[in-house]
Amino acid sequence: MGRSPIAVVFLAFVPLGIGAAYGPFWSMPSAFLVGEAAAGGIAMAATIGNFAGFIGPVVVGYTKAQTGSYTSGLLLIGGATGLAGLLAFFLRRNEALASRHLPAIAK
């Protein structure tokens, strides 16, 4: 039996981590953009996510066919996810830029 019960327990926590990221992720466009730009930012994030949902399995399948292992494809996707996390971590809001686009009543 070995480590499999522990692996199952840790795999059960994966959806919690994925679900915990939804709130902060979808609030980011409206934190940096207002009005129509926020709607465009949300649409762009959804478009990129849908494209990644299509291209991710293609990349993993291609690398599996080339290398005979899923390791390289999953490492590539993990690296892209890590890079996106680093970019989001260093993202800063520019208050002067954000307030310039607010309606007069909100200032």
Beta strands, then each sheet from edge to edge (+ up, - down):
end
